[in-house]
Amino acid sequence: MAISYKKLFKLLIDRDLKKKDLRDLTGISYATLHKLERGDNVMTDVLNNICVALGCDLGDIAEIIPDQQTSKEDSRQG
């Protein structure tokens, strides 16, 4: 499984915020922001800080993307 933060970046666009604004609001580093852009793992406290700063829930900024291989195996077994 992978994590997608596309919802976060869509939320920023909807609120007319730039990535720099997110960094200023949350105190996250440029490196952490880059991890979010790539869908890499980040610490849960970072996600919590983002949610608090934006007044949203974790589901508003991230979603789990199932692996395609897992989906294919499940369909063959069923």
N, CA, C and O atoms as a Maestro MAE file, in Angstrom:
{
 s_m_m2io_version
 :::
 2.0.0
}

f_m_ct {
 s_m_title
 :::
 protein
 m_atom[312] {
  # First column is atom index #
  i_m_mmod_type
  r_m_x_coord
  r_m_y_coord
  r_m_z_coord
  i_m_residue_number
  s_m_chain_name
  s_m_pdb_residue_name
  s_m_pdb_atom_name
  i_m_atomic_number
  :::
  1 25 0.829 -1.181 0.000 1 A "MET " " N  " 7
  2 3 0.000 0.000 0.000 1 A "MET " " CA " 6
  3 2 0.876 1.248 0.000 1 A "MET " " C  " 6
  4 15 2.001 1.253 0.501 1 A "MET " " O  " 8
  5 25 0.329 2.278 -0.567 2 A "ALA " " N  " 7
  6 3 1.029 3.562 -0.614 2 A "ALA " " CA " 6
  7 2 0.100 4.641 -0.069 2 A "ALA " " C  " 6
  8 15 -1.118 4.474 -0.006 2 A "ALA " " O  " 8
  9 25 0.704 5.728 0.315 3 A "ILE " " N  " 7
  10 3 -0.061 6.879 0.805 3 A "ILE " " CA " 6
  11 2 0.026 7.983 -0.240 3 A "ILE " " C  " 6
  12 15 1.099 8.267 -0.772 3 A "ILE " " O  " 8
  13 25 -1.103 8.594 -0.524 4 A "SER " " N  " 7
  14 3 -1.140 9.723 -1.440 4 A "SER " " CA " 6
  15 2 -1.534 10.976 -0.661 4 A "SER " " C  " 6
  16 15 -2.465 10.957 0.144 4 A "SER " " O  " 8
  17 25 -0.816 12.051 -0.912 5 A "TYR " " N  " 7
  18 3 -1.127 13.335 -0.272 5 A "TYR " " CA " 6
  19 2 -1.704 14.315 -1.288 5 A "TYR " " C  " 6
  20 15 -1.652 15.527 -1.079 5 A "TYR " " O  " 8
  21 25 -2.255 13.796 -2.388 6 A "LYS " " N  " 7
  22 3 -2.849 14.670 -3.401 6 A "LYS " " CA " 6
  23 2 -3.976 15.507 -2.825 6 A "LYS " " C  " 6
  24 15 -4.181 16.650 -3.233 6 A "LYS " " O  " 8
  25 25 -4.707 14.934 -1.875 7 A "LYS " " N  " 7
  26 3 -5.792 15.678 -1.226 7 A "LYS " " CA " 6
  27 2 -5.259 16.930 -0.518 7 A "LYS " " C  " 6
  28 15 -5.911 17.974 -0.520 7 A "LYS " " O  " 8
  29 25 -4.087 16.817 0.078 8 A "LEU " " N  " 7
  30 3 -3.475 17.961 0.753 8 A "LEU " " CA " 6
  31 2 -3.219 19.087 -0.242 8 A "LEU " " C  " 6
  32 15 -3.549 20.243 0.019 8 A "LEU " " O  " 8
  33 25 -2.634 18.745 -1.373 9 A "PHE " " N  " 7
  34 3 -2.283 19.774 -2.344 9 A "PHE " " CA " 6
  35 2 -3.517 20.346 -3.027 9 A "PHE " " C  " 6
  36 15 -3.518 21.510 -3.427 9 A "PHE " " O  " 8
  37 25 -4.563 19.545 -3.166 10 A "LYS " " N  " 7
  38 3 -5.828 20.066 -3.686 10 A "LYS " " CA " 6
  39 2 -6.446 21.017 -2.669 10 A "LYS " " C  " 6
  40 15 -6.989 22.057 -3.039 10 A "LYS " " O  " 8
  41 25 -6.366 20.665 -1.394 11 A "LEU " " N  " 7
  42 3 -6.892 21.527 -0.335 11 A "LEU " " CA " 6
  43 2 -6.169 22.871 -0.323 11 A "LEU " " C  " 6
  44 15 -6.794 23.917 -0.147 11 A "LEU " " O  " 8
  45 25 -4.863 22.838 -0.510 12 A "LEU " " N  " 7
  46 3 -4.101 24.094 -0.573 12 A "LEU " " CA " 6
  47 2 -4.591 24.960 -1.734 12 A "LEU " " C  " 6
  48 15 -4.773 26.168 -1.581 12 A "LEU " " O  " 8
  49 25 -4.801 24.340 -2.889 13 A "ILE " " N  " 7
  50 3 -5.289 25.090 -4.048 13 A "ILE " " CA " 6
  51 2 -6.663 25.672 -3.760 13 A "ILE " " C  " 6
  52 15 -6.922 26.839 -4.055 13 A "ILE " " O  " 8
  53 25 -7.549 24.855 -3.180 14 A "ASP " " N  " 7
  54 3 -8.908 25.314 -2.871 14 A "ASP " " CA " 6
  55 2 -8.900 26.495 -1.901 14 A "ASP " " C  " 6
  56 15 -9.767 27.367 -1.969 14 A "ASP " " O  " 8
  57 25 -7.925 26.518 -1.006 15 A "ARG " " N  " 7
  58 3 -7.843 27.606 -0.020 15 A "ARG " " CA " 6
  59 2 -6.910 28.731 -0.465 15 A "ARG " " C  " 6
  60 15 -6.620 29.650 0.301 15 A "ARG " " O  " 8
  61 25 -6.452 28.646 -1.696 16 A "ASP " " N  " 7
  62 3 -5.566 29.651 -2.275 16 A "ASP " " CA " 6
  63 2 -4.292 29.822 -1.444 16 A "ASP " " C  " 6
  64 15 -3.832 30.938 -1.204 16 A "ASP " " O  " 8
  65 25 -3.734 28.684 -1.012 17 A "LEU " " N  " 7
  66 3 -2.493 28.682 -0.249 17 A "LEU " " CA " 6
  67 2 -1.385 28.081 -1.098 17 A "LEU " " C  " 6
  68 15 -1.625 27.189 -1.911 17 A "LEU " " O  " 8
  69 25 -0.191 28.570 -0.904 18 A "LYS " " N  " 7
  70 3 0.974 28.031 -1.593 18 A "LYS " " CA " 6
  71 2 1.713 27.084 -0.651 18 A "LYS " " C  " 6
  72 15 1.467 27.072 0.555 18 A "LYS " " O  " 8
  73 25 2.612 26.298 -1.214 19 A "LYS " " N  " 7
  74 3 3.396 25.374 -0.397 19 A "LYS " " CA " 6
  75 2 4.201 26.132 0.648 19 A "LYS " " C  " 6
  76 15 4.378 25.654 1.768 19 A "LYS " " O  " 8
  77 25 4.681 27.298 0.287 20 A "LYS " " N  " 7
  78 3 5.411 28.123 1.251 20 A "LYS " " CA " 6
  79 2 4.505 28.521 2.418 20 A "LYS " " C  " 6
  80 15 4.949 28.567 3.565 20 A "LYS " " O  " 8
  81 25 3.243 28.805 2.121 21 A "ASP " " N  " 7
  82 3 2.290 29.138 3.177 21 A "ASP " " CA " 6
  83 2 2.120 27.962 4.138 21 A "ASP " " C  " 6
  84 15 2.049 28.144 5.353 21 A "ASP " " O  " 8
  85 25 2.058 26.748 3.570 22 A "LEU " " N  " 7
  86 3 1.947 25.560 4.412 22 A "LEU " " CA " 6
  87 2 3.168 25.420 5.305 22 A "LEU " " C  " 6
  88 15 3.046 25.118 6.492 22 A "LEU " " O  " 8
  89 25 4.336 25.636 4.736 23 A "ARG " " N  " 7
  90 3 5.568 25.558 5.538 23 A "ARG " " CA " 6
  91 2 5.555 26.603 6.647 23 A "ARG " " C  " 6
  92 15 5.954 26.315 7.775 23 A "ARG " " O  " 8
  93 25 5.100 27.810 6.335 24 A "ASP " " N  " 7
  94 3 5.051 28.872 7.345 24 A "ASP " " CA " 6
  95 2 4.037 28.556 8.446 24 A "ASP " " C  " 6
  96 15 4.291 28.821 9.621 24 A "ASP " " O  " 8
  97 25 2.895 27.993 8.067 25 A "LEU " " N  " 7
  98 3 1.844 27.676 9.043 25 A "LEU " " CA " 6
  99 2 2.235 26.530 9.970 25 A "LEU " " C  " 6
  100 15 1.874 26.521 11.147 25 A "LEU " " O  " 8
  101 25 2.970 25.572 9.434 26 A "THR " " N  " 7
  102 3 3.227 24.347 10.189 26 A "THR " " CA " 6
  103 2 4.646 24.221 10.718 26 A "THR " " C  " 6
  104 15 4.892 23.475 11.666 26 A "THR " " O  " 8
  105 25 5.578 24.943 10.115 27 A "GLY " " N  " 7
  106 3 6.979 24.821 10.523 27 A "GLY " " CA " 6
  107 2 7.669 23.611 9.932 27 A "GLY " " C  " 6
  108 15 8.771 23.266 10.356 27 A "GLY " " O  " 8
  109 25 7.039 22.950 8.950 28 A "ILE " " N  " 7
  110 3 7.699 21.792 8.342 28 A "ILE " " CA " 6
  111 2 8.825 22.266 7.433 28 A "ILE " " C  " 6
  112 15 8.793 23.377 6.902 28 A "ILE " " O  " 8
  113 25 9.797 21.420 7.269 29 A "SER " " N  " 7
  114 3 10.955 21.764 6.444 29 A "SER " " CA " 6
  115 2 10.648 21.558 4.968 29 A "SER " " C  " 6
  116 15 9.660 20.923 4.602 29 A "SER " " O  " 8
  117 25 11.510 22.105 4.139 30 A "TYR " " N  " 7
  118 3 11.388 21.901 2.701 30 A "TYR " " CA " 6
  119 2 11.522 20.410 2.380 30 A "TYR " " C  " 6
  120 15 10.821 19.898 1.507 30 A "TYR " " O  " 8
  121 25 12.416 19.717 3.078 31 A "ALA " " N  " 7
  122 3 12.626 18.279 2.839 31 A "ALA " " CA " 6
  123 2 11.356 17.482 3.151 31 A "ALA " " C  " 6
  124 15 11.009 16.558 2.415 31 A "ALA " " O  " 8
  125 25 10.672 17.832 4.223 32 A "THR " " N  " 7
  126 3 9.430 17.144 4.575 32 A "THR " " CA " 6
  127 2 8.354 17.431 3.543 32 A "THR " " C  " 6
  128 15 7.598 16.534 3.168 32 A "THR " " O  " 8
  129 25 8.277 18.654 3.086 33 A "LEU " " N  " 7
  130 3 7.325 19.003 2.050 33 A "LEU " " CA " 6
  131 2 7.599 18.196 0.777 33 A "LEU " " C  " 6
  132 15 6.672 17.741 0.107 33 A "LEU " " O  " 8
  133 25 8.861 18.031 0.463 34 A "HIS " " N  " 7
  134 3 9.244 17.237 -0.706 34 A "HIS " " CA " 6
  135 2 8.826 15.770 -0.536 34 A "HIS " " C  " 6
  136 15 8.393 15.130 -1.494 34 A "HIS " " O  " 8
  137 25 8.957 15.245 0.683 35 A "LYS " " N  " 7
  138 3 8.502 13.882 0.954 35 A "LYS " " CA " 6
  139 2 7.000 13.762 0.720 35 A "LYS " " C  " 6
  140 15 6.530 12.769 0.163 35 A "LYS " " O  " 8
  141 25 6.253 14.771 1.144 36 A "LEU " " N  " 7
  142 3 4.808 14.755 0.928 36 A "LEU " " CA " 6
  143 2 4.484 14.778 -0.563 36 A "LEU " " C  " 6
  144 15 3.567 14.093 -1.016 36 A "LEU " " O  " 8
  145 25 5.225 15.554 -1.310 37 A "GLU " " N  " 7
  146 3 5.007 15.636 -2.756 37 A "GLU " " CA " 6
  147 2 5.255 14.293 -3.434 37 A "GLU " " C  " 6
  148 15 4.557 13.932 -4.381 37 A "GLU " " O  " 8
  149 25 6.242 13.561 -2.949 38 A "ARG " " N  " 7
  150 3 6.595 12.259 -3.539 38 A "ARG " " CA " 6
  151 2 5.775 11.112 -2.972 38 A "ARG " " C  " 6
  152 15 5.844 9.993 -3.482 38 A "ARG " " O  " 8
  153 25 4.999 11.373 -1.926 39 A "GLY " " N  " 7
  154 3 4.222 10.309 -1.303 39 A "GLY " " CA " 6
  155 2 5.046 9.420 -0.403 39 A "GLY " " C  " 6
  156 15 4.669 8.279 -0.138 39 A "GLY " " O  " 8
  157 25 6.177 9.936 0.073 40 A "ASP " " N  " 7
  158 3 7.039 9.182 0.984 40 A "ASP " " CA " 6
  159 2 6.457 9.197 2.399 40 A "ASP " " C  " 6
  160 15 5.525 9.942 2.698 40 A "ASP " " O  " 8
  161 25 7.026 8.363 3.250 41 A "ASN " " N  " 7
  162 3 6.600 8.316 4.643 41 A "ASN " " CA " 6
  163 2 7.028 9.584 5.374 41 A "ASN " " C  " 6
  164 15 8.140 10.081 5.198 41 A "ASN " " O  " 8
  165 25 6.121 10.088 6.193 42 A "VAL " " N  " 7
  166 3 6.431 11.215 7.078 42 A "VAL " " CA " 6
  167 2 5.929 10.868 8.473 42 A "VAL " " C  " 6
  168 15 5.074 9.998 8.638 42 A "VAL " " O  " 8
  169 25 6.458 11.542 9.452 43 A "MET " " N  " 7
  170 3 6.069 11.287 10.834 43 A "MET " " CA " 6
  171 2 4.616 11.707 11.061 43 A "MET " " C  " 6
  172 15 4.130 12.661 10.454 43 A "MET " " O  " 8
  173 25 3.937 10.983 11.941 44 A "THR " " N  " 7
  174 3 2.537 11.298 12.204 44 A "THR " " CA " 6
  175 2 2.365 12.665 12.866 44 A "THR " " C  " 6
  176 15 1.327 13.305 12.697 44 A "THR " " O  " 8
  177 25 3.370 13.118 13.618 45 A "ASP " " N  " 7
  178 3 3.249 14.446 14.224 45 A "ASP " " CA " 6
  179 2 3.249 15.541 13.155 45 A "ASP " " C  " 6
  180 15 2.645 16.595 13.353 45 A "ASP " " O  " 8
  181 25 3.919 15.302 12.028 46 A "VAL " " N  " 7
  182 3 3.888 16.253 10.916 46 A "VAL " " CA " 6
  183 2 2.469 16.328 10.353 46 A "VAL " " C  " 6
  184 15 1.936 17.413 10.123 46 A "VAL " " O  " 8
  185 25 1.870 15.163 10.138 47 A "LEU " " N  " 7
  186 3 0.503 15.134 9.628 47 A "LEU " " CA " 6
  187 2 -0.461 15.788 10.612 47 A "LEU " " C  " 6
  188 15 -1.384 16.496 10.210 47 A "LEU " " O  " 8
  189 25 -0.246 15.550 11.888 48 A "ASN " " N  " 7
  190 3 -1.080 16.178 12.915 48 A "ASN " " CA " 6
  191 2 -0.935 17.697 12.873 48 A "ASN " " C  " 6
  192 15 -1.935 18.412 12.943 48 A "ASN " " O  " 8
  193 25 0.294 18.201 12.761 49 A "ASN " " N  " 7
  194 3 0.513 19.647 12.696 49 A "ASN " " CA " 6
  195 2 -0.182 20.265 11.489 49 A "ASN " " C  " 6
  196 15 -0.740 21.359 11.576 49 A "ASN " " O  " 8
  197 25 -0.144 19.561 10.368 50 A "ILE " " N  " 7
  198 3 -0.812 20.051 9.159 50 A "ILE " " CA " 6
  199 2 -2.323 20.119 9.388 50 A "ILE " " C  " 6
  200 15 -2.965 21.112 9.044 50 A "ILE " " O  " 8
  201 25 -2.883 19.060 9.968 51 A "CYS " " N  " 7
  202 3 -4.321 19.032 10.229 51 A "CYS " " CA " 6
  203 2 -4.749 20.149 11.184 51 A "CYS " " C  " 6
  204 15 -5.772 20.798 10.968 51 A "CYS " " O  " 8
  205 25 -3.971 20.364 12.223 52 A "VAL " " N  " 7
  206 3 -4.290 21.426 13.183 52 A "VAL " " CA " 6
  207 2 -4.214 22.791 12.501 52 A "VAL " " C  " 6
  208 15 -5.106 23.622 12.671 52 A "VAL " " O  " 8
  209 25 -3.153 23.021 11.734 53 A "ALA " " N  " 7
  210 3 -2.962 24.310 11.068 53 A "ALA " " CA " 6
  211 2 -4.056 24.593 10.043 53 A "ALA " " C  " 6
  212 15 -4.478 25.738 9.884 53 A "ALA " " O  " 8
  213 25 -4.514 23.559 9.351 54 A "LEU " " N  " 7
  214 3 -5.527 23.742 8.311 54 A "LEU " " CA " 6
  215 2 -6.949 23.511 8.816 54 A "LEU " " C  " 6
  216 15 -7.915 23.734 8.086 54 A "LEU " " O  " 8
  217 25 -7.075 23.064 10.063 55 A "GLY " " N  " 7
  218 3 -8.400 22.823 10.631 55 A "GLY " " CA " 6
  219 2 -9.135 21.706 9.902 55 A "GLY " " C  " 6
  220 15 -10.314 21.834 9.569 55 A "GLY " " O  " 8
  221 25 -8.430 20.621 9.661 56 A "CYS " " N  " 7
  222 3 -9.030 19.513 8.916 56 A "CYS " " CA " 6
  223 2 -8.680 18.192 9.583 56 A "CYS " " C  " 6
  224 15 -8.004 18.157 10.612 56 A "CYS " " O  " 8
  225 25 -9.152 17.109 8.982 57 A "ASP " " N  " 7
  226 3 -8.924 15.757 9.484 57 A "ASP " " CA " 6
  227 2 -7.900 15.066 8.596 57 A "ASP " " C  " 6
  228 15 -7.662 15.501 7.469 57 A "ASP " " O  " 8
  229 25 -7.300 14.009 9.087 58 A "LEU " " N  " 7
  230 3 -6.291 13.274 8.326 58 A "LEU " " CA " 6
  231 2 -6.829 12.793 6.975 58 A "LEU " " C  " 6
  232 15 -6.110 12.809 5.976 58 A "LEU " " O  " 8
  233 25 -8.077 12.373 6.949 59 A "GLY " " N  " 7
  234 3 -8.694 11.915 5.712 59 A "GLY " " CA " 6
  235 2 -8.863 13.017 4.681 59 A "GLY " " C  " 6
  236 15 -9.076 12.741 3.501 59 A "GLY " " O  " 8
  237 25 -8.769 14.275 5.127 60 A "ASP " " N  " 7
  238 3 -8.871 15.409 4.208 60 A "ASP " " CA " 6
  239 2 -7.560 15.687 3.478 60 A "ASP " " C  " 6
  240 15 -7.549 16.402 2.475 60 A "ASP " " O  " 8
  241 25 -6.446 15.124 3.976 61 A "ILE " " N  " 7
  242 3 -5.147 15.430 3.370 61 A "ILE " " CA " 6
  243 2 -4.414 14.205 2.842 61 A "ILE " " C  " 6
  244 15 -3.428 14.342 2.117 61 A "ILE " " O  " 8
  245 25 -4.882 13.003 3.194 62 A "ALA " " N  " 7
  246 3 -4.164 11.790 2.788 62 A "ALA " " CA " 6
  247 2 -5.154 10.673 2.509 62 A "ALA " " C  " 6
  248 15 -6.264 10.647 3.040 62 A "ALA " " O  " 8
  249 25 -4.718 9.748 1.654 63 A "GLU " " N  " 7
  250 3 -5.513 8.556 1.416 63 A "GLU " " CA " 6
  251 2 -4.591 7.384 1.136 63 A "GLU " " C  " 6
  252 15 -3.484 7.564 0.629 63 A "GLU " " O  " 8
  253 25 -5.045 6.189 1.466 64 A "ILE " " N  " 7
  254 3 -4.278 4.975 1.224 64 A "ILE " " CA " 6
  255 2 -4.640 4.452 -0.157 64 A "ILE " " C  " 6
  256 15 -5.812 4.305 -0.502 64 A "ILE " " O  " 8
  257 25 -3.608 4.178 -0.932 65 A "ILE " " N  " 7
  258 3 -3.781 3.624 -2.270 65 A "ILE " " CA " 6
  259 2 -3.344 2.167 -2.223 65 A "ILE " " C  " 6
  260 15 -2.168 1.887 -1.994 65 A "ILE " " O  " 8
  261 25 -4.274 1.231 -2.438 66 A "PRO " " N  " 7
  262 3 -3.874 -0.188 -2.407 66 A "PRO " " CA " 6
  263 2 -2.952 -0.530 -3.563 66 A "PRO " " C  " 6
  264 15 -3.036 0.062 -4.640 66 A "PRO " " O  " 8
  265 25 -2.070 -1.494 -3.324 67 A "ASP " " N  " 7
  266 3 -1.179 -1.967 -4.376 67 A "ASP " " CA " 6
  267 2 -1.999 -2.645 -5.460 67 A "ASP " " C  " 6
  268 15 -2.971 -3.339 -5.163 67 A "ASP " " O  " 8
  269 25 -1.615 -2.452 -6.710 68 A "GLN " " N  " 7
  270 3 -2.321 -3.095 -7.819 68 A "GLN " " CA " 6
  271 2 -2.153 -4.598 -7.766 68 A "GLN " " C  " 6
  272 15 -3.086 -5.337 -8.081 68 A "GLN " " O  " 8
  273 25 -0.973 -5.066 -7.370 69 A "GLN " " N  " 7
  274 3 -0.718 -6.500 -7.308 69 A "GLN " " CA " 6
  275 2 -1.635 -7.157 -6.279 69 A "GLN " " C  " 6
  276 15 -2.144 -8.251 -6.521 69 A "GLN " " O  " 8
  277 25 -1.850 -6.512 -5.146 70 A "THR " " N  " 7
  278 3 -2.734 -7.049 -4.115 70 A "THR " " CA " 6
  279 2 -4.150 -7.165 -4.651 70 A "THR " " C  " 6
  280 15 -4.831 -8.160 -4.402 70 A "THR " " O  " 8
  281 25 -4.597 -6.154 -5.386 71 A "SER " " N  " 7
  282 3 -5.938 -6.171 -5.952 71 A "SER " " CA " 6
  283 2 -6.084 -7.303 -6.955 71 A "SER " " C  " 6
  284 15 -7.120 -7.967 -6.984 71 A "SER " " O  " 8
  285 25 -5.067 -7.539 -7.777 72 A "LYS " " N  " 7
  286 3 -5.119 -8.606 -8.769 72 A "LYS " " CA " 6
  287 2 -5.168 -9.979 -8.092 72 A "LYS " " C  " 6
  288 15 -5.911 -10.856 -8.533 72 A "LYS " " O  " 8
  289 25 -4.388 -10.174 -7.031 73 A "GLU " " N  " 7
  290 3 -4.373 -11.449 -6.323 73 A "GLU " " CA " 6
  291 2 -5.727 -11.712 -5.678 73 A "GLU " " C  " 6
  292 15 -6.223 -12.838 -5.702 73 A "GLU " " O  " 8
  293 25 -6.322 -10.673 -5.102 74 A "ASP " " N  " 7
  294 3 -7.622 -10.827 -4.460 74 A "ASP " " CA " 6
  295 2 -8.680 -11.226 -5.485 74 A "ASP " " C  " 6
  296 15 -9.537 -12.058 -5.189 74 A "ASP " " O  " 8
  297 25 -8.633 -10.648 -6.684 75 A "SER " " N  " 7
  298 3 -9.650 -10.963 -7.683 75 A "SER " " CA " 6
  299 2 -9.477 -12.383 -8.214 75 A "SER " " C  " 6
  300 15 -10.465 -13.019 -8.582 75 A "SER " " O  " 8
  301 25 -8.249 -12.898 -8.265 76 A "ARG " " N  " 7
  302 3 -8.022 -14.273 -8.732 76 A "ARG " " CA " 6
  303 2 -8.500 -15.292 -7.704 76 A "ARG " " C  " 6
  304 15 -8.991 -16.361 -8.069 76 A "ARG " " O  " 8
  305 25 -8.358 -14.963 -6.408 77 A "GLN " " N  " 7
  306 3 -8.735 -15.902 -5.367 77 A "GLN " " CA " 6
  307 2 -10.248 -15.955 -5.194 77 A "GLN " " C  " 6
  308 15 -10.781 -16.988 -4.787 77 A "GLN " " O  " 8
  309 25 -10.944 -14.876 -5.491 78 A "GLY " " N  " 7
  310 3 -12.374 -14.780 -5.255 78 A "GLY " " CA " 6
  311 2 -13.174 -15.314 -6.321 78 A "GLY " " C  " 6
  312 15 -14.403 -15.292 -6.243 78 A "GLY " " O  " 8
  :::
 }
 m_bond[311] {
  # First column is bond index #
  i_m_from
  i_m_to
  i_m_order
  :::
  1 1 2 1
  2 2 3 1
  3 3 4 2
  4 3 5 1
  5 5 6 1
  6 6 7 1
  7 7 8 2
  8 7 9 1
  9 9 10 1
  10 10 11 1
  11 11 12 2
  12 11 13 1
  13 13 14 1
  14 14 15 1
  15 15 16 2
  16 15 17 1
  17 17 18 1
  18 18 19 1
  19 19 20 2
  20 19 21 1
  21 21 22 1
  22 22 23 1
  23 23 24 2
  24 23 25 1
  25 25 26 1
  26 26 27 1
  27 27 28 2
  28 27 29 1
  29 29 30 1
  30 30 31 1
  31 31 32 2
  32 31 33 1
  33 33 34 1
  34 34 35 1
  35 35 36 2
  36 35 37 1
  37 37 38 1
  38 38 39 1
  39 39 40 2
  40 39 41 1
  41 41 42 1
  42 42 43 1
  43 43 44 2
  44 43 45 1
  45 45 46 1
  46 46 47 1
  47 47 48 2
  48 47 49 1
  49 49 50 1
  50 50 51 1
  51 51 52 2
  52 51 53 1
  53 53 54 1
  54 54 55 1
  55 55 56 2
  56 55 57 1
  57 57 58 1
  58 58 59 1
  59 59 60 2
  60 59 61 1
  61 61 62 1
  62 62 63 1
  63 63 64 2
  64 63 65 1
  65 65 66 1
  66 66 67 1
  67 67 68 2
  68 67 69 1
  69 69 70 1
  70 70 71 1
  71 71 72 2
  72 71 73 1
  73 73 74 1
  74 74 75 1
  75 75 76 2
  76 75 77 1
  77 77 78 1
  78 78 79 1
  79 79 80 2
  80 79 81 1
  81 81 82 1
  82 82 83 1
  83 83 84 2
  84 83 85 1
  85 85 86 1
  86 86 87 1
  87 87 88 2
  88 87 89 1
  89 89 90 1
  90 90 91 1
  91 91 92 2
  92 91 93 1
  93 93 94 1
  94 94 95 1
  95 95 96 2
  96 95 97 1
  97 97 98 1
  98 98 99 1
  99 99 100 2
  100 99 101 1
  101 101 102 1
  102 102 103 1
  103 103 104 2
  104 103 105 1
  105 105 106 1
  106 106 107 1
  107 107 108 2
  108 107 109 1
  109 109 110 1
  110 110 111 1
  111 111 112 2
  112 111 113 1
  113 113 114 1
  114 114 115 1
  115 115 116 2
  116 115 117 1
  117 117 118 1
  118 118 119 1
  119 119 120 2
  120 119 121 1
  121 121 122 1
  122 122 123 1
  123 123 124 2
  124 123 125 1
  125 125 126 1
  126 126 127 1
  127 127 128 2
  128 127 129 1
  129 129 130 1
  130 130 131 1
  131 131 132 2
  132 131 133 1
  133 133 134 1
  134 134 135 1
  135 135 136 2
  136 135 137 1
  137 137 138 1
  138 138 139 1
  139 139 140 2
  140 139 141 1
  141 141 142 1
  142 142 143 1
  143 143 144 2
  144 143 145 1
  145 145 146 1
  146 146 147 1
  147 147 148 2
  148 147 149 1
  149 149 150 1
  150 150 151 1
  151 151 152 2
  152 151 153 1
  153 153 154 1
  154 154 155 1
  155 155 156 2
  156 155 157 1
  157 157 158 1
  158 158 159 1
  159 159 160 2
  160 159 161 1
  161 161 162 1
  162 162 163 1
  163 163 164 2
  164 163 165 1
  165 165 166 1
  166 166 167 1
  167 167 168 2
  168 167 169 1
  169 169 170 1
  170 170 171 1
  171 171 172 2
  172 171 173 1
  173 173 174 1
  174 174 175 1
  175 175 176 2
  176 175 177 1
  177 177 178 1
  178 178 179 1
  179 179 180 2
  180 179 181 1
  181 181 182 1
  182 182 183 1
  183 183 184 2
  184 183 185 1
  185 185 186 1
  186 186 187 1
  187 187 188 2
  188 187 189 1
  189 189 190 1
  190 190 191 1
  191 191 192 2
  192 191 193 1
  193 193 194 1
  194 194 195 1
  195 195 196 2
  196 195 197 1
  197 197 198 1
  198 198 199 1
  199 199 200 2
  200 199 201 1
  201 201 202 1
  202 202 203 1
  203 203 204 2
  204 203 205 1
  205 205 206 1
  206 206 207 1
  207 207 208 2
  208 207 209 1
  209 209 210 1
  210 210 211 1
  211 211 212 2
  212 211 213 1
  213 213 214 1
  214 214 215 1
  215 215 216 2
  216 215 217 1
  217 217 218 1
  218 218 219 1
  219 219 220 2
  220 219 221 1
  221 221 222 1
  222 222 223 1
  223 223 224 2
  224 223 225 1
  225 225 226 1
  226 226 227 1
  227 227 228 2
  228 227 229 1
  229 229 230 1
  230 230 231 1
  231 231 232 2
  232 231 233 1
  233 233 234 1
  234 234 235 1
  235 235 236 2
  236 235 237 1
  237 237 238 1
  238 238 239 1
  239 239 240 2
  240 239 241 1
  241 241 242 1
  242 242 243 1
  243 243 244 2
  244 243 245 1
  245 245 246 1
  246 246 247 1
  247 247 248 2
  248 247 249 1
  249 249 250 1
  250 250 251 1
  251 251 252 2
  252 251 253 1
  253 253 254 1
  254 254 255 1
  255 255 256 2
  256 255 257 1
  257 257 258 1
  258 258 259 1
  259 259 260 2
  260 259 261 1
  261 261 262 1
  262 262 263 1
  263 263 264 2
  264 263 265 1
  265 265 266 1
  266 266 267 1
  267 267 268 2
  268 267 269 1
  269 269 270 1
  270 270 271 1
  271 271 272 2
  272 271 273 1
  273 273 274 1
  274 274 275 1
  275 275 276 2
  276 275 277 1
  277 277 278 1
  278 278 279 1
  279 279 280 2
  280 279 281 1
  281 281 282 1
  282 282 283 1
  283 283 284 2
  284 283 285 1
  285 285 286 1
  286 286 287 1
  287 287 288 2
  288 287 289 1
  289 289 290 1
  290 290 291 1
  291 291 292 2
  292 291 293 1
  293 293 294 1
  294 294 295 1
  295 295 296 2
  296 295 297 1
  297 297 298 1
  298 298 299 1
  299 299 300 2
  300 299 301 1
  301 301 302 1
  302 302 303 1
  303 303 304 2
  304 303 305 1
  305 305 306 1
  306 306 307 1
  307 307 308 2
  308 307 309 1
  309 309 310 1
  310 310 311 1
  311 311 312 2
  :::
 }
}
